Amino acid sequence: MDPDFLTRPNIRGHFGVAGSTHWLASGVAMRMLELGGNAFDAAVAAGFVLQVAEPHLNGPLGEVPIIFHEAANRDTQVICGQGTAPQAATIQYFHDRGIDQIPGNGLLAAAIPGSFDAWMLLLRDKGTLPLDTVLTPAIEYAEKGVPVIPRMIKAIRVIQAWFKTEWPENAAIYLPGGKVPELGSFLTNPALARTWRRTLDEAKGDNREAQIDAARQIWKTGFVADAIVDFCATQSFRDVTGQSNGGLITRDDLAGWSATFEAPATAQFQGRTICKCGPWSQGPVLLQGLKMAEALGIDRLNDDVQFYHLLAEIMKLTYADRETFYGDPNAVDVPLDVLLSDEHAAARAALVGPEANNTWRPGDIPGFGHPVDFEAACNVALDKDALAALGIGEPTVAKQDAPEAALKDIIDGDTCHINVADRWGNLVAATPSGGWMESSPVIPELGFCLGTRLQMARLDDDAPGALRPGTRPRTTLTPTIVLDEDGRGYMACGTPGGDKQDQWQLAFLLRHLALGMSPQAAIDAPGFHSLHWPDSFFPRQAFPGRLCMEGRVPKVVTDALADLGHDVLVEDDWSAGYLSASYVRADGTLGAAASPRGQQNYALGR
C-alpha cells in the first residue's frame, strides 16, 4: 500500500480531538470540550451516546475498561468496569443443569453490570461537568432517535425471528412496526431515555460529586437494581442450551460491587511505555507481542511477507499464553512478571521459524497455568442456522467460508470504542461492550438488556479463567495508552473486535511506532488476524493456522504466506479493524485518526 495514500486526513489541532466508532459519539465528545470540560467529561458523554447509537454493540448493562493518563501529575490508571460473577454462579450450578459451557445468550451468562458505575467513577473523580450536562445528549438521542446504520440493520435482520418469537420486548424497540428499520431512518428508545431521566430526577446532592454518587447508588440499590433483580428472579427465556433459564444476579450482588481504580500493566517498546489493563483482560498479549517483535528484530518487519508471517506466529504464541495463564489476579496467581520479562520474550521469539507452525505451543512456567484442550476447540461442531438466529458471540469479522461451521452469515457486530485528548494533555481510551441487543431479553421497565460476559469463563475448577463467584470473567476488551520517553501521555487508542482487538493494535503500533507510518496511514494499511486459538466467546472454536487477510493485500503476498504454511483466507478489501487514536505530540499539538472501515468511525478535532 502506498504510504502516502490516506482515506482520511491525520486530524490536527490545539484545542481537543476525539475518535470513536460512531460520528455521533465523536461529535458529543467535542461538544463537552467546547463547554469547558476535559477529556474525562468528553469520554463519559461519548460513552453514553454509544449505548444509544450502537445498541447492537453495547448497552447500559454491559462493561467497560477505561485507561487514562492525567497530564497534571503524569499518572496513568485503569478503571475496571468489568463486573464479577454473581455469588450463585458456580461451576456446580451449571453442571447440575447439564451445561458444560456457559451459553452465549440469555440470562444465565450475565455478570454484574459494570459500565454505568465505571463511567460515573471517572466523571466524579476526574471530570468537571455536571451529570445532567454529560447525560443530556444521550437522552436526547434516545428520545429523538439515532440514524440506523448498515451494521445495525444486518444485526437486526439476522436475529429478527428470534426477537419476534422469544424476546418480544427487543422486537418492540428494534423492529418498529414489526419490520427491520430502513437505512437512515431514526430509531428511538423512549424507555431508555426515561431510565436516564429518572436517574437524574432521583439523584440529589449538595454538589456534583454527591449527585454522581447518588446516581451510582440508584443503579446499585434503587429502581434500576430493583428492575434487574426482579427480572432475573421472575422471568426465564430459552437460550442456546435449549433450556429456559432465569438470571442469577441478586440485590446483594448489585449492592456489593463497585468499579475500581488500578495500576496498568506496562512494557517498554522503542523507548515508549505501553499501558494496558491487567490479565483479567487480554491486554498483556499486546505487551508480549511488542516485546517479541523487538526481540526478533524490527528491521525484519520491513518486508511485507515477513511482517504478516512474523506477527501471525507471534500472536499464536502470545494468545496460547493468554489461554494458559490469564485470569482475574484477584482470584488466581498470574505470573505476569514472567510473561512480560525480556527472558520470556526472547525464549518465545526463538520459537518463531521461517515457516508457519500451526500446533499449540503455550509457554512453560513451572507452577502456573492450566492445559487447554486445543484439539477439542478445533473440532467444535456448530449449527449455523441456530447461531445465526441467536446472534451469539462477538465475531467482528465472521469466520467466513469456514467449512467447520459455515459462519459466513453470522452478524459482525461486537463492541465500540472512544478515545479523547484535550488541550491540557489528558488522554482517555475506553472500549465499552456487552449488554448489546442480541445478548438477552430487554428489561421492559429499563429499555435495555443484561450482558453475557460470563460465557468467557470456563467450567473447569483448575483453569485460571474458571468461573468463580465474585471473580471477573476474562474480557477481550483492551484499550491502550502510550507514554513517551519522558512519561508524558502520547496516545490513546483501541478498537472493537473481540480476540482481534490486540491483533489489530499490534500491527497498528508496529507500523506507527517502529516503521514510522502516520497514525492514519497505519490504520489504513491492510488488516489481518489469526483464528488459530480458541475464541473467547461461545462456542470457543479454533481454526488452526487460519490467517484472515484483507483483499487489498497483494496476491503475491498471500500466495507466499500460503507457501509458508498459513491457512490463508482472503476477505473483503476493507473488513479488518475499526481502530481510532487520539494523540499529543511533543510540541503540545493534538492529533487523531480513525478507520474508514464500516463507514461510521470518525475522528474530529480543532
Backbone torsions as a table, in degrees:
resi	resn	phi	psi	omega
1	MET	NA	136.5	178.1
2	ASP	-63.6	116.8	-177.6
3	PRO	-64.7	-17.4	179.3
4	ASP	-86.8	-9.6	178.9
5	PHE	-84.6	128.2	177.4
6	LEU	-129.1	136.3	175.2
7	THR	-74.3	-26.2	-178.4
8	ARG	-145.2	159.9	179.7
9	PRO	-73.8	155.0	164.2
10	ASN	-73.0	106.6	-177.5
11	ILE	-61.9	133.3	178.9
12	ARG	-130.1	149.2	178.0
13	GLY	-175.7	-174.2	179.0
14	HIS	-121.2	-24.1	-168.6
15	PHE	-89.8	-49.0	-179.4
16	GLY	-179.1	154.1	177.9
17	VAL	-141.3	150.6	177.8
18	ALA	-147.1	145.7	173.8
19	GLY	-138.1	145.3	-179.9
20	SER	-158.8	178.8	179.0
21	THR	-83.9	3.5	176.6
22	HIS	-150.1	133.6	-176.2
23	TRP	-61.5	-29.5	178.5
24	LEU	-64.9	-41.8	179.1
25	ALA	-66.1	-41.9	178.6
26	SER	-62.7	-41.1	179.2
27	GLY	-64.4	-41.1	179.3
28	VAL	-68.0	-37.4	175.9
29	ALA	-58.6	-44.4	178.1
30	MET	-65.0	-35.2	177.8
31	ARG	-60.5	-41.6	178.8
32	MET	-64.4	-37.8	177.0
33	LEU	-65.7	-39.0	178.1
34	GLU	-64.0	-30.4	178.8
35	LEU	-78.1	0.6	180.0
36	GLY	99.0	2.0	178.8
37	GLY	-75.8	171.2	178.9
38	ASN	-105.7	-174.4	-177.9
39	ALA	-60.7	-30.0	-178.5
40	PHE	-71.5	-44.1	173.5
41	ASP	-58.1	-45.5	-176.2
42	ALA	-62.8	-42.5	-179.3
43	ALA	-65.2	-40.4	-179.7
44	VAL	-63.6	-49.2	-179.9
45	ALA	-59.7	-42.5	178.3
46	ALA	-64.7	-38.2	179.3
47	GLY	-60.5	-40.8	178.3
48	PHE	-70.4	-35.5	176.5
49	VAL	-63.4	-38.8	178.6
50	LEU	-60.3	-30.7	178.8
51	GLN	-66.1	-26.0	178.1
52	VAL	-91.3	-45.7	-173.1
53	ALA	-74.4	-28.0	-178.7
54	GLU	-129.1	62.5	-177.1
55	PRO	-68.4	-16.0	175.9
56	HIS	-81.4	-4.7	-176.4
57	LEU	-120.8	-20.3	179.2
58	ASN	-167.6	167.6	179.9
59	GLY	-156.9	170.6	-176.3
60	PRO	-60.7	-24.3	-179.9
61	LEU	-103.4	24.7	175.6
62	GLY	-91.5	-144.7	-177.5
63	GLU	-140.5	160.9	177.3
64	VAL	-153.6	121.4	166.1
65	PRO	-86.2	135.3	179.7
66	ILE	-124.1	131.7	174.4
67	ILE	-125.8	136.0	-174.1
68	PHE	-145.3	157.8	175.0
69	HIS	-123.1	124.4	178.7
70	GLU	-98.0	112.8	-170.1
71	ALA	-65.8	-35.8	-173.1
72	ALA	-59.0	-36.6	-179.2
73	ASN	-119.5	11.0	-179.5
74	ARG	50.2	47.4	-176.9
75	ASP	-111.1	128.0	177.4
76	THR	-113.4	127.7	-178.2
77	GLN	-138.4	163.9	174.4
78	VAL	-112.8	138.9	164.8
79	ILE	-106.7	119.4	178.7
80	CYS	-85.7	107.0	174.0
81	GLY	-103.8	27.9	174.7
82	GLN	-97.6	109.3	178.6
83	GLY	-69.1	162.0	-177.1
84	THR	-94.7	173.6	176.2
85	ALA	-71.5	139.4	175.2
86	PRO	-59.0	158.5	-178.9
87	GLN	-63.0	-27.6	-179.9
88	ALA	-82.8	-7.5	-175.7
89	ALA	-85.8	83.6	178.7
90	THR	-110.2	158.2	175.9
91	ILE	-59.5	-40.5	-179.2
92	GLN	-62.6	-36.5	179.0
93	TYR	-57.5	-45.3	-178.7
94	PHE	-72.1	-41.0	179.6
95	HIS	-64.1	-35.7	178.8
96	ASP	-62.8	-21.9	-179.8
97	ARG	-102.4	14.3	176.7
98	GLY	71.9	22.6	-177.4
99	ILE	-104.1	120.8	-179.3
100	ASP	-105.9	-1.7	175.1
101	GLN	-149.9	128.1	-175.7
102	ILE	-60.8	130.7	-175.4
103	PRO	-64.4	156.6	-177.8
104	GLY	-92.0	2.0	177.2
105	ASN	-147.7	174.1	179.0
106	GLY	87.1	-166.2	-171.5
107	LEU	-91.6	-25.2	-176.0
108	LEU	-62.9	-28.7	-173.2
109	ALA	-89.6	9.3	-175.8
110	ALA	-78.9	124.1	167.7
111	ALA	-85.7	169.6	175.0
112	ILE	-62.4	126.8	-177.7
113	PRO	-60.3	137.2	-175.6
114	GLY	-120.3	-15.7	-169.4
115	SER	-63.8	-51.2	-174.8
116	PHE	-59.3	-47.6	-177.1
117	ASP	-64.8	-36.8	179.7
118	ALA	-66.5	-45.2	177.8
119	TRP	-62.0	-40.5	-179.4
120	MET	-66.8	-36.8	178.3
121	LEU	-64.0	-43.8	177.6
122	LEU	-62.5	-45.3	-178.6
123	LEU	-63.4	-44.7	-177.3
124	ARG	-64.5	-47.4	-170.4
125	ASP	-90.5	-23.8	-176.1
126	LYS	-123.5	-17.1	-179.7
127	GLY	-86.2	-179.3	-178.3
128	THR	-133.8	-20.9	-173.5
129	LEU	-87.0	155.2	176.8
130	PRO	-66.2	155.4	-178.3
131	LEU	-60.3	-41.9	-177.5
132	ASP	-66.4	-34.1	176.9
133	THR	-62.2	-41.7	-176.3
134	VAL	-74.0	-35.0	-177.1
135	LEU	-84.6	-23.6	-172.6
136	THR	-56.6	-44.6	179.7
137	PRO	-58.1	-43.3	180.0
138	ALA	-64.7	-40.7	178.6
139	ILE	-60.9	-45.2	-178.6
140	GLU	-65.7	-37.1	176.5
141	TYR	-66.7	-37.9	178.1
142	ALA	-65.3	-34.8	-179.3
143	GLU	-79.5	-44.1	-174.3
144	LYS	-91.6	-20.9	176.4
145	GLY	108.6	151.3	173.4
146	VAL	-114.9	146.8	-179.9
147	PRO	-66.3	133.9	179.3
148	VAL	-76.2	126.5	-175.8
149	ILE	-106.6	162.5	-175.1
150	PRO	-56.0	-43.0	-177.2
151	ARG	-66.5	-32.6	176.6
152	MET	-67.1	-42.1	178.2
153	ILE	-60.6	-44.7	-179.5
154	LYS	-60.4	-43.5	-180.0
155	ALA	-63.4	-45.1	-178.9
156	ILE	-66.1	-41.5	-178.5
157	ARG	-61.2	-42.3	-177.6
158	VAL	-64.0	-37.4	-171.6
159	ILE	-106.5	7.3	-174.1
160	GLN	-60.3	-38.5	-179.7
161	ALA	-64.1	-39.4	178.6
162	TRP	-66.2	-41.1	177.1
163	PHE	-57.3	-45.8	-174.4
164	LYS	-68.6	-38.1	-174.3
165	THR	-91.8	-30.8	-171.4
166	GLU	-116.2	-37.0	-174.6
167	TRP	-124.7	73.1	-175.0
168	PRO	-61.9	-28.0	178.3
169	GLU	-66.9	-33.5	174.9
170	ASN	-67.2	-42.3	179.1
171	ALA	-61.7	-37.2	-178.1
172	ALA	-61.6	-31.9	-179.3
173	ILE	-90.0	-47.3	-168.1
174	TYR	-98.9	-4.7	173.0
175	LEU	-124.4	66.4	-177.9
176	PRO	-59.9	128.6	-175.8
177	GLY	69.5	15.6	179.2
178	GLY	79.3	9.8	-175.5
179	LYS	-125.6	155.3	172.3
180	VAL	-63.6	128.2	-177.7
181	PRO	-63.6	152.6	-179.2
182	GLU	-82.1	151.7	177.6
183	LEU	-57.5	129.3	177.8
184	GLY	86.2	-10.0	174.5
185	SER	-71.4	167.2	-177.0
186	PHE	-107.5	128.1	-177.5
187	LEU	-106.1	126.1	-179.5
188	THR	-107.1	163.7	174.2
189	ASN	-144.4	79.2	-175.6
190	PRO	-60.2	-36.0	-179.1
191	ALA	-64.5	-39.5	176.6
192	LEU	-62.5	-45.6	178.4
193	ALA	-59.4	-41.5	179.5
194	ARG	-64.1	-37.5	178.7
195	THR	-61.8	-45.5	179.8
196	TRP	-67.8	-40.6	179.7
197	ARG	-65.9	-39.9	178.2
198	ARG	-65.5	-37.2	175.7
199	THR	-58.3	-46.6	178.7
200	LEU	-63.8	-40.7	-179.0
201	ASP	-63.8	-38.0	-175.2
202	GLU	-89.3	-17.5	-177.1
203	ALA	-83.7	99.8	-178.4
204	LYS	-110.4	153.6	177.4
205	GLY	-179.7	162.5	-178.3
206	ASP	-77.2	-16.3	179.6
207	ASN	-151.4	177.1	-175.5
208	ARG	-62.6	-38.5	-179.9
209	GLU	-63.9	-42.4	179.9
210	ALA	-66.8	-38.0	178.5
211	GLN	-65.2	-42.0	179.0
212	ILE	-64.0	-42.5	177.3
213	ASP	-62.4	-37.2	177.7
214	ALA	-65.2	-39.3	177.0
215	ALA	-64.0	-41.8	177.7
216	ARG	-59.0	-41.5	-178.2
217	GLN	-67.1	-34.0	177.6
218	ILE	-60.1	-38.6	-179.1
219	TRP	-80.5	-13.9	177.2
220	LYS	-94.8	-39.5	-173.0
221	THR	-135.0	-4.5	-176.0
222	GLY	-94.8	-148.3	-172.5
223	PHE	-65.2	-31.8	177.8
224	VAL	-66.7	-45.9	177.9
225	ALA	-61.7	-41.6	179.4
226	ASP	-58.1	-44.5	-177.7
227	ALA	-65.6	-40.5	-179.9
228	ILE	-64.3	-49.4	-175.5
229	VAL	-65.7	-45.2	179.6
230	ASP	-62.2	-39.6	-179.8
231	PHE	-64.2	-45.2	-179.9
232	CYS	-64.3	-35.8	-174.6
233	ALA	-81.8	-27.9	-171.2
234	THR	-111.3	-14.2	-175.8
235	GLN	-114.1	150.0	173.0
236	SER	-141.0	147.6	-175.4
237	PHE	-142.4	148.0	178.9
238	ARG	-68.9	139.8	176.2
239	ASP	-129.6	-169.4	-173.8
240	VAL	-66.6	-15.4	175.8
241	THR	-70.7	-14.5	-174.4
242	GLY	88.4	-7.3	179.1
243	GLN	-96.0	162.6	168.2
244	SER	-97.9	123.5	-174.7
245	ASN	-131.1	146.6	171.1
246	GLY	-93.2	-170.8	-179.4
247	GLY	-101.8	168.7	-174.5
248	LEU	-111.0	-4.4	-175.4
249	ILE	-75.4	132.6	-179.2
250	THR	-116.8	173.2	177.3
251	ARG	-61.1	-40.5	179.5
252	ASP	-64.0	-37.3	177.8
253	ASP	-59.7	-49.2	-177.1
254	LEU	-67.7	-42.1	-177.5
255	ALA	-69.4	-26.6	-172.0
256	GLY	-93.8	-2.2	-176.6
257	TRP	-111.7	141.6	173.9
258	SER	-141.4	149.2	171.4
259	ALA	-64.5	152.0	-174.7
260	THR	-136.6	153.9	169.7
261	PHE	-85.3	145.6	172.6
262	GLU	-154.3	162.8	179.3
263	ALA	-74.8	146.8	177.5
264	PRO	-78.4	159.8	164.6
265	ALA	-81.2	140.6	-174.7
266	THR	-136.9	157.9	172.0
267	ALA	-152.0	151.6	177.1
268	GLN	-88.5	138.6	176.0
269	PHE	-149.0	120.1	178.4
270	GLN	52.3	38.4	178.5
271	GLY	84.4	-7.7	179.5
272	ARG	-100.8	163.4	174.5
273	THR	-109.8	123.2	178.6
274	ILE	-100.3	128.4	-174.5
275	CYS	-116.3	131.8	-178.0
276	LYS	-136.8	167.5	168.7
277	CYS	-69.5	161.4	-175.2
278	GLY	-74.4	-170.8	-174.0
279	PRO	-74.3	5.0	164.6
280	TRP	-75.8	-11.0	171.1
281	SER	-112.4	-175.5	172.9
282	GLN	-95.6	6.4	-174.0
283	GLY	-48.9	-43.5	-178.3
284	PRO	-61.9	-16.1	176.8
285	VAL	-64.3	-32.0	176.4
286	LEU	-65.5	-43.3	178.4
287	LEU	-62.2	-44.8	177.2
288	GLN	-60.3	-42.2	-178.1
289	GLY	-64.8	-41.4	178.4
290	LEU	-64.5	-41.7	179.7
291	LYS	-65.7	-38.1	177.9
292	MET	-67.0	-39.8	178.6
293	ALA	-61.5	-41.1	178.3
294	GLU	-65.4	-39.7	179.3
295	ALA	-64.9	-34.2	-180.0
296	LEU	-76.1	-24.6	-179.4
297	GLY	109.7	112.0	-177.1
298	ILE	-60.6	-32.1	-178.1
299	ASP	-60.0	-26.0	-179.6
300	ARG	-70.1	-16.4	-176.8
301	LEU	-82.7	-5.2	-179.0
302	ASN	-73.6	-19.8	176.5
303	ASP	-88.9	128.7	-174.3
304	ASP	-57.8	-48.5	-177.9
305	VAL	-62.2	-44.1	-179.6
306	GLN	-66.7	-36.3	178.0
307	PHE	-56.8	-51.6	-178.5
308	TYR	-69.6	-40.9	-178.4
309	HIS	-64.2	-50.6	-176.0
310	LEU	-64.4	-41.1	179.9
311	LEU	-67.7	-37.4	177.3
312	ALA	-62.2	-42.5	180.0
313	GLU	-69.8	-38.2	175.6
314	ILE	-59.8	-45.8	-175.3
315	MET	-67.9	-34.8	175.8
316	LYS	-58.3	-39.4	-177.4
317	LEU	-77.1	-42.0	-178.4
318	THR	-69.3	-38.7	179.8
319	TYR	-73.8	-27.5	171.7
320	ALA	-64.5	-38.3	174.5
321	ASP	-64.4	-41.0	178.2
322	ARG	-56.6	-49.7	-177.1
323	GLU	-65.3	-29.8	-174.2
324	THR	-87.2	-35.0	-168.9
325	PHE	-118.6	-26.0	-169.4
326	TYR	-77.6	146.4	175.9
327	GLY	-177.1	-176.9	179.1
328	ASP	-70.2	114.2	-178.2
329	PRO	-67.6	-10.4	172.7
330	ASN	-75.3	-14.1	-176.4
331	ALA	-119.2	-29.3	-178.1
332	VAL	-133.0	156.0	179.7
333	ASP	-87.1	106.5	179.6
334	VAL	-97.6	125.0	-176.2
335	PRO	-79.0	60.2	-172.7
336	LEU	-64.7	-36.5	179.0
337	ASP	-59.4	-39.3	178.3
338	VAL	-70.9	-46.0	-177.5
339	LEU	-60.3	-31.0	-178.4
340	LEU	-101.0	12.0	-179.0
341	SER	-81.0	156.3	175.7
342	ASP	-61.8	-36.6	-177.9
343	GLU	-65.1	-43.4	179.6
344	HIS	-66.0	-41.2	179.2
345	ALA	-61.1	-43.2	-179.5
346	ALA	-65.8	-41.8	-179.6
347	ALA	-65.5	-40.9	179.7
348	ARG	-71.4	-39.2	179.4
349	ALA	-62.6	-31.6	179.9
350	ALA	-65.1	-18.4	178.8
351	LEU	-81.2	-12.0	-178.6
352	VAL	-79.9	115.1	-177.3
353	GLY	-105.7	-176.9	-177.9
354	PRO	-73.1	-15.3	178.6
355	GLU	-123.9	163.1	-180.0
356	ALA	-66.5	137.8	172.3
357	ASN	-115.2	113.1	-173.1
358	ASN	-104.5	25.4	174.7
359	THR	-93.1	179.6	-178.9
360	TRP	-101.4	117.8	-172.5
361	ARG	-135.7	73.4	172.9
362	PRO	-71.6	162.5	176.2
363	GLY	-70.8	164.6	179.0
364	ASP	-116.1	104.3	178.2
365	ILE	-120.6	103.4	-173.4
366	PRO	-53.6	131.9	178.5
367	GLY	87.5	-1.4	-177.3
368	PHE	-131.5	156.8	172.4
369	GLY	88.5	171.1	-178.3
370	HIS	-149.3	135.6	-177.1
371	PRO	-64.3	149.2	178.4
372	VAL	-110.4	136.6	178.1
373	ASP	-81.7	81.2	-176.3
374	PHE	-64.9	-39.1	-179.0
375	GLU	-61.7	-40.6	178.7
376	ALA	-64.0	-40.6	179.4
377	ALA	-64.5	-31.7	179.2
378	CYS	-74.8	-13.4	-175.4
379	ASN	-119.8	25.7	176.8
380	VAL	-65.9	130.6	176.8
381	ALA	-101.4	128.1	-175.0
382	LEU	-124.7	150.9	173.7
383	ASP	-100.5	104.4	-174.6
384	LYS	-57.5	-44.6	-176.5
385	ASP	-64.5	-39.6	-179.9
386	ALA	-66.5	-43.9	-179.9
387	LEU	-65.4	-40.5	179.0
388	ALA	-62.9	-39.4	179.0
389	ALA	-66.1	-36.1	-176.2
390	LEU	-85.7	-18.2	-179.0
391	GLY	63.3	45.7	-173.0
392	ILE	-84.7	146.9	165.5
393	GLY	96.1	-166.3	-178.1
394	GLU	-137.7	50.1	-174.7
395	PRO	-86.6	83.4	-179.9
396	THR	-53.2	-40.9	172.6
397	VAL	-117.3	116.7	-177.0
398	ALA	-62.2	151.8	176.5
399	LYS	-77.7	74.2	-168.6
400	GLN	-67.0	141.3	175.7
401	ASP	59.4	19.2	177.6
402	ALA	-73.0	114.4	-176.9
403	PRO	-63.6	-24.3	-178.4
404	GLU	-67.8	-26.9	-173.6
405	ALA	-140.2	-15.7	-179.1
406	ALA	48.1	59.2	-173.1
407	LEU	-95.2	18.1	-171.3
408	LYS	-56.6	-33.8	-173.0
409	ASP	-93.9	3.2	179.9
410	ILE	-72.0	144.7	-175.5
411	ILE	-55.7	151.8	-176.0
412	ASP	-113.8	32.3	177.9
413	GLY	-103.2	157.0	-178.3
414	ASP	-159.7	-55.9	-162.6
415	THR	-154.8	171.4	174.1
416	CYS	-138.5	179.8	-174.2
417	HIS	-155.1	151.6	175.0
418	ILE	-143.8	138.3	170.6
419	ASN	-139.3	143.5	-174.8
420	VAL	-139.5	143.8	168.7
421	ALA	-130.9	135.9	-179.1
422	ASP	-113.2	177.0	-173.8
423	ARG	-69.1	-13.7	176.4
424	TRP	-90.5	-5.7	179.4
425	GLY	94.4	7.0	176.0
426	ASN	-73.0	146.0	-179.3
427	LEU	-130.9	140.5	174.7
428	VAL	-138.1	136.7	170.2
429	ALA	-132.7	130.4	-179.5
430	ALA	-143.0	143.5	-177.5
431	THR	-127.3	83.0	-179.3
432	PRO	-71.9	147.8	179.9
433	SER	-161.0	-179.0	175.6
434	GLY	74.9	159.3	-178.7
435	GLY	68.2	20.9	178.0
436	TRP	-72.5	160.7	-170.1
437	MET	-61.9	-23.9	-178.9
438	GLU	-82.8	-9.1	-169.0
439	SER	-80.6	-40.9	-175.9
440	SER	-162.5	170.7	-176.5
441	PRO	-67.8	142.2	177.7
442	VAL	-65.8	137.2	172.6
443	ILE	-81.4	113.4	-167.7
444	PRO	-55.6	-42.7	-176.2
445	GLU	-66.7	-21.9	-174.0
446	LEU	-103.4	-34.6	-178.8
447	GLY	90.3	14.0	178.0
448	PHE	-154.8	172.0	-169.9
449	CYS	-121.1	167.9	174.9
450	LEU	-76.1	166.4	177.7
451	GLY	-94.9	-174.3	-177.2
452	THR	-136.2	34.4	-173.5
453	ARG	-66.7	-22.0	179.8
454	LEU	-63.6	-17.6	179.3
455	GLN	-59.9	-17.0	-179.2
456	MET	-83.7	-12.0	178.5
457	ALA	-82.2	148.2	180.0
458	ARG	-94.9	146.6	176.4
459	LEU	-94.3	56.2	-178.4
460	ASP	-139.8	113.0	-174.1
461	ASP	-55.9	-30.2	-173.1
462	ASP	-90.1	-10.0	-177.0
463	ALA	-75.0	141.0	176.3
464	PRO	-56.9	-32.9	179.4
465	GLY	-96.4	26.9	-178.6
466	ALA	-64.7	150.2	173.3
467	LEU	-67.1	123.6	176.5
468	ARG	-141.5	131.5	177.2
469	PRO	-54.7	136.8	179.1
470	GLY	77.6	8.3	-178.0
471	THR	-112.6	143.8	178.1
472	ARG	-73.8	128.8	168.5
473	PRO	-67.8	140.6	179.7
474	ARG	-63.8	129.4	-176.2
475	THR	-106.8	156.5	174.3
476	THR	-87.1	-10.3	-173.2
477	LEU	-70.8	129.8	-163.1
478	THR	-157.6	71.4	174.8
479	PRO	-71.0	165.1	-171.9
480	THR	-134.9	141.3	167.6
481	ILE	-121.4	135.3	175.9
482	VAL	-114.2	129.6	176.0
483	LEU	-104.7	149.5	178.7
484	ASP	-81.8	-174.0	-173.8
485	GLU	-63.3	-23.1	-178.8
486	ASP	-100.3	8.9	178.9
487	GLY	83.1	10.0	175.4
488	ARG	-85.8	151.3	178.9
489	GLY	-65.7	130.3	177.6
490	TYR	-110.4	-51.6	-171.5
491	MET	-144.5	143.1	167.6
492	ALA	-117.9	128.9	-177.2
493	CYS	-150.8	170.9	177.9
494	GLY	168.6	-179.2	-177.3
495	THR	-162.1	153.4	163.1
496	PRO	-69.0	176.8	170.7
497	GLY	134.6	11.3	178.2
498	GLY	56.4	-131.1	179.6
499	ASP	-62.8	-14.7	-175.9
500	LYS	-85.8	-10.2	-173.0
501	GLN	-57.4	-50.3	-178.8
502	ASP	-80.6	-14.6	171.0
503	GLN	-70.1	-48.6	-179.8
504	TRP	-66.7	-36.7	178.5
505	GLN	-70.0	-33.5	176.8
506	LEU	-60.3	-49.2	179.8
507	ALA	-63.6	-42.0	179.9
508	PHE	-60.7	-49.6	-177.0
509	LEU	-68.2	-36.7	176.0
510	LEU	-64.5	-43.7	179.7
511	ARG	-64.1	-38.4	-177.2
512	HIS	-82.6	-56.5	-172.6
513	LEU	-76.2	-33.8	-175.5
514	ALA	-100.5	-37.6	-175.5
515	LEU	-100.5	-3.3	170.9
516	GLY	82.7	11.4	177.4
517	MET	-73.8	148.5	174.8
518	SER	-66.0	158.9	179.4
519	PRO	-54.4	-44.4	-179.0
520	GLN	-66.8	-40.8	178.2
521	ALA	-63.8	-39.1	179.5
522	ALA	-67.1	-34.3	176.8
523	ILE	-71.8	-40.9	-178.1
524	ASP	-69.9	-24.9	-175.7
525	ALA	-57.2	149.8	-175.6
526	PRO	-53.4	132.8	-178.0
527	GLY	-94.1	162.6	179.4
528	PHE	-162.6	163.9	176.0
529	HIS	-162.5	159.5	179.2
530	SER	-104.6	150.1	173.6
531	LEU	-119.0	26.8	-169.5
532	HIS	-67.5	-36.4	-171.8
533	TRP	-99.5	168.2	177.7
534	PRO	-61.3	128.7	178.1
535	ASP	-62.0	147.6	-179.1
536	SER	-70.7	-18.8	-174.7
537	PHE	-105.8	155.5	174.7
538	PHE	-49.4	133.5	5.3
539	PRO	-99.3	24.7	173.5
540	ARG	60.4	49.7	-177.1
541	GLN	-89.6	148.0	177.0
542	ALA	-123.1	148.7	177.6
543	PHE	-126.3	94.0	-172.4
544	PRO	-54.2	125.4	175.0
545	GLY	74.7	-1.2	-176.7
546	ARG	-66.5	125.3	179.1
547	LEU	-125.6	109.2	-176.9
548	CYS	-91.5	125.3	-174.6
549	MET	-122.5	140.0	171.7
550	GLU	-63.7	146.7	-177.4
551	GLY	-63.6	-14.4	179.6
552	ARG	-74.7	-15.7	176.3
553	VAL	-66.2	127.3	-177.2
554	PRO	-55.7	144.2	-178.2
555	LYS	-60.2	-33.3	179.3
556	VAL	-62.7	-30.8	178.8
557	VAL	-75.9	-47.0	-179.7
558	THR	-65.0	-35.7	176.4
559	ASP	-64.7	-40.4	178.8
560	ALA	-65.2	-38.4	177.7
561	LEU	-65.5	-39.9	176.3
562	ALA	-63.2	-38.7	178.1
563	ASP	-64.3	-26.8	178.0
564	LEU	-80.4	-4.8	176.4
565	GLY	106.4	3.3	176.4
566	HIS	-77.8	142.6	175.5
567	ASP	-87.7	86.3	-169.9
568	VAL	-81.5	130.7	174.0
569	LEU	-122.5	115.8	180.0
570	VAL	-87.6	124.0	-177.1
571	GLU	-110.4	-168.8	-178.0
572	ASP	-61.4	157.7	-174.2
573	ASP	-60.7	-39.6	-176.5
574	TRP	-125.7	74.8	-172.1
575	SER	-130.9	-8.0	-168.6
576	ALA	-117.0	96.9	170.2
577	GLY	110.2	139.8	-179.1
578	TYR	-129.0	45.3	-174.7
579	LEU	-65.7	147.6	164.9
580	SER	-143.7	157.4	-176.6
581	ALA	-149.4	143.8	170.3
582	SER	-125.2	140.5	-173.7
583	TYR	-147.8	160.7	-179.9
584	VAL	-120.6	117.6	-179.2
585	ARG	-78.5	166.2	-176.9
586	ALA	-60.2	-27.5	179.6
587	ASP	-86.5	5.4	178.0
588	GLY	89.6	-9.2	175.7
589	THR	-74.0	161.2	-172.0
590	LEU	-113.9	157.5	176.6
591	GLY	-148.8	162.3	178.1
592	ALA	-156.0	155.9	179.0
593	ALA	-152.2	154.5	-179.6
594	ALA	-151.1	149.5	-178.5
595	SER	-69.8	141.2	173.6
596	PRO	-81.0	-9.6	-175.2
597	ARG	-64.4	135.3	-179.6
598	GLY	82.9	-9.3	175.2
599	GLN	55.6	38.9	176.4
600	GLN	-144.1	-22.4	175.0
601	ASN	-61.4	146.9	179.3
602	TYR	-152.9	140.8	171.9
603	ALA	-115.9	138.8	-179.2
604	LEU	-134.4	159.0	175.3
605	GLY	178.2	165.9	173.3
606	ARG	-153.2	NA	NA
